[in-house]
Amino acid sequence: MTHAVLFDLDGTLLDTVPDLVYALNQVRAAESLPALPVSAIRPIANLGSKAMIKLAFGIEESDPRFKRMREDFLGLYEKHLADSTQFFPHVETVLAHLENQQIPWGIVTNKLLRHAEPLLQALGIDKRIGCLVCGDSLAKAKPDPAPILHACELLRQDPKHCIYVGDAATDVTASKAAGMKSLVALYGYIHEDDDPYLWQADGYIREPLELIPWLANK
């Protein structure tokens, strides 16, 4: 039986891409570059700000402009992080089901705390989560298992009785290293060149509601 469920945030619980792309395009506009479509960023949105800056500007971290562009992007995103972001369809039903079944749930994300906390507040779920572990909460972030293990400690649950739901290979790697079952959200931000079935997760769901019967069988 599953005693607790941990979720990734971007691409698993929330569709955050519209606001991320808006902030990114503001930085591009300042550099006299045309706007990028959402479709250009969506497949890598779960890889974090560095990956988005690299793609949007074709530069590496060694470029002297990189740090400034990333900070400009993060600052702009902080001001617009809840403009268009919303739950993926039926996520709220899934969360209500977990709460009705008294199954604690939390979030383990590589998103920075300065963005994740106010975003959850804006969406009205900050008081419902059992724990929030962000990319800068600890010295290490996913794919290291430390954030997931820390979340289990906060929930007072044994990892072997929990499940982690995410949409990236790093999520599967981290959860397996933590001794936890992993479930891949196929509806999330997965690049067309990736084959998530090669990640060898314990399960795969094509939409959030599929989590409910999956948990019932475990």
FENDALIN-V420462 format. One record per residue. N is the residue number from 0. SS is DSSP state (helix for helix, strand for strand, loop for the rest). OMEGA is omega in whole degrees, 0 to 359 (none if undefined). Layout:
BEGIN
N:SS:OMEGA
N:SS:OMEGA
END
This chain:
BEGIN
0:loop:178
1:loop:182
2:loop:180
3:strand:179
4:strand:175
5:strand:182
6:strand:162
7:loop:182
8:loop:181
9:strand:177
10:loop:179
11:loop:175
12:loop:187
13:strand:171
14:strand:186
15:loop:187
16:helix:182
17:helix:181
18:helix:177
19:helix:181
20:helix:178
21:helix:181
22:helix:180
23:helix:180
24:helix:174
25:helix:178
26:helix:178
27:helix:180
28:helix:179
29:helix:178
30:loop:180
31:loop:178
32:loop:180
33:loop:181
34:loop:175
35:loop:176
36:loop:178
37:helix:183
38:helix:181
39:helix:184
40:helix:186
41:helix:185
42:loop:182
43:loop:184
44:helix:180
45:helix:181
46:helix:175
47:loop:186
48:helix:181
49:helix:180
50:helix:181
51:helix:178
52:helix:179
53:helix:181
54:helix:186
55:helix:184
56:helix:177
57:loop:181
58:loop:178
59:loop:182
60:loop:179
61:loop:180
62:loop:182
63:loop:180
64:loop:190
65:helix:184
66:helix:180
67:helix:180
68:helix:180
69:helix:179
70:helix:176
71:helix:180
72:helix:181
73:helix:179
74:helix:178
75:helix:180
76:helix:180
77:helix:181
78:helix:185
79:helix:189
80:loop:181
81:loop:181
82:loop:185
83:loop:181
84:loop:179
85:strand:176
86:strand:169
87:loop:182
88:loop:174
89:loop:177
90:helix:181
91:helix:176
92:helix:179
93:helix:180
94:helix:178
95:helix:178
96:helix:179
97:helix:181
98:helix:178
99:helix:179
100:loop:180
101:loop:175
102:loop:181
103:strand:178
104:strand:180
105:strand:183
106:strand:173
107:strand:187
108:loop:173
109:loop:175
110:loop:179
111:loop:180
112:helix:182
113:helix:178
114:helix:185
115:helix:185
116:helix:179
117:helix:178
118:helix:179
119:helix:177
120:helix:181
121:helix:181
122:loop:175
123:loop:180
124:loop:182
125:loop:181
126:loop:184
127:loop:185
128:loop:179
129:loop:178
130:loop:175
131:strand:177
132:strand:185
133:loop:183
134:loop:179
135:loop:178
136:loop:181
137:loop:178
138:loop:181
139:loop:179
140:loop:175
141:loop:17
142:loop:174
143:loop:182
144:loop:186
145:helix:181
146:helix:180
147:helix:178
148:helix:178
149:helix:178
150:helix:178
151:helix:177
152:helix:180
153:helix:180
154:helix:182
155:loop:181
156:loop:175
157:loop:181
158:helix:184
159:helix:178
160:helix:182
161:strand:178
162:strand:177
163:strand:180
164:strand:180
165:strand:185
166:loop:181
167:loop:178
168:helix:179
169:helix:178
170:helix:179
171:helix:180
172:helix:182
173:helix:182
174:helix:178
175:helix:179
176:helix:179
177:loop:181
178:loop:184
179:loop:175
180:strand:181
181:strand:179
182:strand:183
183:strand:176
184:strand:183
185:loop:180
186:loop:186
187:loop:186
188:loop:181
189:loop:182
190:loop:183
191:loop:179
192:loop:180
193:loop:172
194:loop:185
195:helix:180
196:helix:176
197:helix:180
198:helix:177
199:loop:175
200:loop:180
201:loop:179
202:strand:183
203:strand:177
204:strand:181
205:loop:174
206:loop:188
207:loop:183
208:loop:181
209:helix:178
210:helix:185
211:helix:178
212:helix:179
213:helix:179
214:helix:182
215:helix:182
216:loop:182
217:loop:none
END
